[in-house]
Amino acid sequence: MVIDNLCGEAVRKDIAVVGLYCDFLAKQAQSTANILGLMLKQLASKEEVSKHIQEAFKKAKKDFCGRALQPPDVVDILKATITSLPRLFICIDALDECTPKIRQELIESLREIVRVLPGARIFVTGRPHINHEVVTCFSEALCIPLSPAHGDITSYLEMRLDSDTDPKAMDVELRADIMRIIPEKVSEM
Amino acid sequence: MPSWHQQLAGGTNSFNLTSTANSISEGDEEGSQILRWLSPLDPQQRHQDVRSDRLNSVGNWVLETSEFRKWCDAEDGCVEPVLFCYGNPGVGKTYVR
């Protein structure tokens, strides 16, 4: 939603949006370099960035027989393109799902990126237990606690009930119970 | 239609609309080699799935919080760059992102 909202604004304003994610289930493919590499992958259509990526790729191929991209490379390329980059929005989903080591490296790289690009905006989601790690690095991070809004639950339930493929199984009383009990239970979460 | 959606239809990997003649694209062999070198991960499909699953307007309250507005509108470095949305499993973090 935030990504789509920002992308909507990107049409009007000169901003770039990148979306990264961490995933418990994809441990093997998840390395700090791969996650940060996504940022460049999504910016690769920007001419100035693509020039630097192509150079870095050629160099990696020549010098190290196809050396893999390293986290500092990503930061270097972003640094090199700083003047041509529009405002950069980086959205990271589920920062808690990567290993603590990767998380630390990601946070450090983000800090470096922000040092070079002070206007960069970073949006992070995660479980509450990583709160202190985020705040340790970004002491004034803005925090929003997420909990299901009552209105969101009821509109979702209504949508599900209305699209029920077997409406005969429903009666007024059951519907009323569902609409009362589920939001109650959810708000206890 | 959001910009990244058009890009998706075009088969590229970017969330952003701007594309130029010299840009790296999946269309040519070197381009796709470079994109793989940058990262084997592909968030596009995942984003698409989450997006089509989300009920319109659910979670919109986050966009209206003063924290979000402050974070989003700050043009210079004086506002903290990080906005952290946290919550327990199942509250909908992924749908908000």
Interface residues (C-beta under 8 A of the other chain):
Chain A: M1 V2 I3 D4 N5 L6 C7 G8 A10 V11 A16 V17 V18 G19 L20 Y21 A26 A29 Q30 A33 N34 I35 L36 G37 L38 L40 K41 Q42 L43 A44 S45 K46 E47 S50 K51 I53 Q54 F57 A60 G66 A68 L69 R87 C91 I92 D93 A94 L110 V114 P118 G119 A120 R121 I122 F123 V124 T125 G126 R127 P128 I130 N131 V134 V135 F138 S139 E140 A141 L142 C143 I144 P145 L146 S147 P148 A149 D152 S155 Y156 M159 M189
Chain B: P2 S3 W4 Q7 T12 N13 S14 F15 N16 L17 T18 S19 T20 N22 S23 I24 S25 I34 L35 W37 L38 S39 P40 L41 P43 R46 H47 R51 R54 L55 S57 V58 G59 N60 W61 V62 L63 T65 E67 F68 K70 W71 C72 A74 E75 D76 G77 V79 E80 P81 V82 L83 F84 C85 Y86 G87 N88 P89 G90 V91 G92 K93 T94 Y95 V96 R97
